[in-house]
Each structure stands twice: as C-alpha cells, then as structure tokens.
Amino acid sequence: MTIASAPSAIHTVNLVKIYQTGGLPVHAVRGIDLRVEPGEFVAVMGPSGSGKSTLVHMLGGLDTRTSGEIWVDGKRADTLTESAWAILRRQKIGFVFQFFNLVDNMTVADNVELPALLGGASARHARERRQYLLGELGLTDKADASPAQLSGGEQQRVALARALANQPQVLLADEPTGNLDSRNTRDVLRVLGEVHRQGQTIVMVTHDARVAGLADRVVTLLDGQIVDDAAIAAVRRRPKGGAGGVVELRG
Amino acid sequence: MRLQLLALLSKEPAHGYELKQALEQVFGNAYPSPNIGQIYVTLGRLEKDGLVRSVDVEQSNRPNKKVYYCTAEGREALDEWVDSPTEGPRVRDEFFMKLVLAPMTGIADRMALINRQRRHYLAVMRDLVELAQQSDQENRPAQLLIEGAMLHLQADLDWLERCQEDLA
C-alpha cells in the first residue's frame, strides 16, 4: 500500500468483551473485526443478547474492552484513560443511548447546545445548530421545557439532536427509535438521511427496519460474532409513479 | 379487482375510465396503477354474473359510452365481502420453504440464506420509506397502505431473526 488515504472512522481488531458478574463469565463480544469508513452508515442488527449494545458502547468508550483494539479516526483508543475517552467523545463522537440520559435540571435547548459548546463551537453556532435540529425533529416549541416534562418519544428526539449538535465525526446510536410513533419516526428518518447525505458517519444498533434500510451496510451479530457484513443493494426500481410491490389486489 | 370495482359502483354509476381514475385517486401512488383493459375485462365478467348492468349513454361527436351500475345482486355480493373476515396475508412463505428444504440439497447454507434475505428486506424497506416520503402526506389511504407494508416487512425481519437465533 503506497497510497495514503483517510483513516477509517472506526476500526476494531479482534475485539472481545467478557463480563464477569459473579458466576460464569459471559462472552458478550467474541473477536470482532470491523472497519467503518468516513461517511458510511452502518446498521448493526441481531437478536437481543447478541452483543450489539456492548459493541457500540465499547466503540464510544462507555464500556471497557477485555482484549483487542479500537481505533477511532486513525488513533488507538482502547488504551485511553476514562478522562481521555471523555475528551475524545467530546471532540469526535456523538452518542444516542437507548435511555436518553438527558440532564434534567437543564432546558431542552441547553441539553442540545451543551456538547457543541464543550466541543468549542461559538455560542452563536451552537444556537443555530440547536434551532435547526430541534426544528427538523418537530421540537421547536419544547426548547424551554425541562426533559422531565417531555414524553419518551420527545426525549429520544432531543437525545438525537444533542448527539448531532457537535457535528461529530461519528454518530453512535443504540436503538434510537424505540419509543417513537410513526410520525416521529418519519422526522428521525428524514434527519438521519439528511445528515448522512451531508457526510455524517453513523454506526447504529437498531431493530427498526425503516432506520436500518437507510444504511449503506448492515452488520449482523449472532452470539457475539459478526455473521454477516455486506452492503444493502438497491432493489429493482418500481415502474415510475407506481408501487406495485406494496399491495397485490386479487380480482 | 371485482369487489373493488363493485364497491366504487355501489356509490355511483361510472364508466371504465372513471373507475380507473377513482382507484388512482383513492390509493395514490401506493396502489399499482390499474390497467384499463383489465378493468373492462372485469366489468364484463361482473356483468355476465349479474352483479352489474350497463347502459349506453349517447355522447355528441363521440361513440356511446357504457355506464355501469351495481345491481341488487351485486350489492349482496358486496355486503358479503365486507361482512366476512379477511384471511391473514401469509399462508405460505416461499422463503421459509427454501430455508427448510435448501439444506437438504447440500448446496445452500441456512446462515447465508437468512443473511441475504435480510439485506433484501432492508432494501425493500428503504424503497417503502422513499415511497412514503414521495407520496402525498394528506392521502391517508396511501400512507396507511405503505405503513401496513412496512409493518409486515418488519414482522418478516423479526421472524428471520428468530430463524437465525435457532442456528446459534
């Protein structure tokens, strides 16, 4: 290899996680080699207990690995201290948790702006970005509310806005649409599609096929290992203007 | 599409082209655009079975047009259709047949079959998401139809996952 190219956004080498919570050790992740290139959208799927959440938590430094390597943007990350991980996350990673983790004694607007401000954005830029994201996610009128006053679906969208506020190099997400009704999911799909088109790298654990369908690639885990890793090819297009595949009516 | 046409005719008499337009308007682009030839063939059969009748309406400067209307017998058939529960959509699943039978041939690996099928479903889902975005948001029948297709697809994917868990 003589051609220098941009480093992978995420790269893992033989990543392993063994939980030891009394009793027998549990092998949650068993030797995962994964490479995510800048701008790629990767959906991570698989049954519950297959290691999906553990994997993305390790990629974000929220859980320590047992062995193996994690590289973020060309730099070794698995050997970082907790505080060094915190800095790396602030600079490069946005994370959407299954359970939101919003700060309750701050307004929705401040929750969303905070990561951008911590990441070094100007107050004005942070505000504009927050207004844009809350607007796109149908939350403009909730800006001054406290997270505790919001429904689960609203909190989940705020969490997504917060994760995207800093325009992170990598967005990591763990089931970010679990609490949404169909209208809200539509907003989230639109935003994810839009930031992805703008070059956002995304690694997302999801059961929701609507979200996974937006991805370039699907990685399937089973029992802590990758059993499938391939692009989602385009289907044969419908004839123009119609959608023959949606319904079949019988005469 | 016998009963769809009968339902439209029970509302008001119409000629073939009006029925085509009505179907397109109600279901939007979520519905495969009906073929006018197929509509006339179906109307012919409905007429033969006594469920509709037609009258020739004279038009100035044009050939007569045939306007169809629903008969009492047609109305009865329609009531019976509406009143009886509808079979679930999935009686047989071709993929499942492949999954069970292919390993016997020794040429297919179940894991690979499931993985390929998942990626195909996701691609179809992407298409549906695009279709929903392109479709008129105010056309509720079209949006609901697409959402129904999405829910079926999600169930297929969940079931695929169950099949895969069995291999672990």
HADDOCK unambig.tbl for C-alpha pairs under 7 A between the chains (distance, minus, plus):
assign (segid A and resid 46 and name CA) (segid B and resid 161 and name CA) 6.71 0.50 0.50
assign (segid A and resid 47 and name CA) (segid B and resid 161 and name CA) 6.17 0.50 0.50
assign (segid A and resid 47 and name CA) (segid B and resid 165 and name CA) 6.88 0.50 0.50
assign (segid A and resid 209 and name CA) (segid B and resid 122 and name CA) 6.16 0.50 0.50
assign (segid A and resid 209 and name CA) (segid B and resid 125 and name CA) 6.61 0.50 0.50
assign (segid A and resid 209 and name CA) (segid B and resid 154 and name CA) 6.03 0.50 0.50
assign (segid A and resid 210 and name CA) (segid B and resid 125 and name CA) 5.97 0.50 0.50
assign (segid A and resid 210 and name CA) (segid B and resid 126 and name CA) 6.62 0.50 0.50
assign (segid A and resid 210 and name CA) (segid B and resid 129 and name CA) 6.68 0.50 0.50
assign (segid A and resid 212 and name CA) (segid B and resid 122 and name CA) 6.75 0.50 0.50
assign (segid A and resid 213 and name CA) (segid B and resid 122 and name CA) 4.70 0.50 0.50
assign (segid A and resid 213 and name CA) (segid B and resid 123 and name CA) 5.95 0.50 0.50
assign (segid A and resid 213 and name CA) (segid B and resid 125 and name CA) 5.70 0.50 0.50
assign (segid A and resid 213 and name CA) (segid B and resid 126 and name CA) 4.59 0.50 0.50
assign (segid A and resid 214 and name CA) (segid B and resid 126 and name CA) 5.97 0.50 0.50
assign (segid A and resid 222 and name CA) (segid B and resid 168 and name CA) 6.81 0.50 0.50
assign (segid A and resid 223 and name CA) (segid B and resid 168 and name CA) 6.65 0.50 0.50
assign (segid A and resid 228 and name CA) (segid B and resid 115 and name CA) 6.27 0.50 0.50
assign (segid A and resid 232 and name CA) (segid B and resid 119 and name CA) 5.45 0.50 0.50
assign (segid A and resid 232 and name CA) (segid B and resid 122 and name CA) 6.92 0.50 0.50
assign (segid A and resid 232 and name CA) (segid B and resid 123 and name CA) 5.94 0.50 0.50
assign (segid A and resid 233 and name CA) (segid B and resid 123 and name CA) 6.30 0.50 0.50
assign (segid A and resid 234 and name CA) (segid B and resid 123 and name CA) 5.75 0.50 0.50
assign (segid A and resid 235 and name CA) (segid B and resid 123 and name CA) 5.73 0.50 0.50
assign (segid A and resid 235 and name CA) (segid B and resid 124 and name CA) 6.25 0.50 0.50
assign (segid A and resid 241 and name CA) (segid B and resid 29 and name CA) 6.19 0.50 0.50
assign (segid A and resid 242 and name CA) (segid B and resid 29 and name CA) 5.19 0.50 0.50
assign (segid A and resid 242 and name CA) (segid B and resid 30 and name CA) 6.70 0.50 0.50
assign (segid A and resid 242 and name CA) (segid B and resid 31 and name CA) 6.62 0.50 0.50
assign (segid A and resid 242 and name CA) (segid B and resid 32 and name CA) 5.38 0.50 0.50
assign (segid A and resid 242 and name CA) (segid B and resid 33 and name CA) 6.20 0.50 0.50
assign (segid A and resid 243 and name CA) (segid B and resid 29 and name CA) 6.11 0.50 0.50
assign (segid A and resid 243 and name CA) (segid B and resid 30 and name CA) 5.27 0.50 0.50
assign (segid A and resid 243 and name CA) (segid B and resid 31 and name CA) 5.91 0.50 0.50
assign (segid A and resid 243 and name CA) (segid B and resid 32 and name CA) 5.46 0.50 0.50
assign (segid A and resid 244 and name CA) (segid B and resid 31 and name CA) 6.39 0.50 0.50
assign (segid A and resid 244 and name CA) (segid B and resid 32 and name CA) 4.39 0.50 0.50
assign (segid A and resid 246 and name CA) (segid B and resid 30 and name CA) 6.46 0.50 0.50
assign (segid A and resid 246 and name CA) (segid B and resid 146 and name CA) 6.58 0.50 0.50
assign (segid A and resid 246 and name CA) (segid B and resid 149 and name CA) 6.02 0.50 0.50
assign (segid A and resid 247 and name CA) (segid B and resid 31 and name CA) 6.50 0.50 0.50
assign (segid A and resid 249 and name CA) (segid B and resid 1 and name CA) 6.28 0.50 0.50
assign (segid A and resid 250 and name CA) (segid B and resid 1 and name CA) 5.56 0.50 0.50
assign (segid A and resid 251 and name CA) (segid B and resid 1 and name CA) 3.56 0.50 0.50
assign (segid A and resid 251 and name CA) (segid B and resid 2 and name CA) 4.99 0.50 0.50
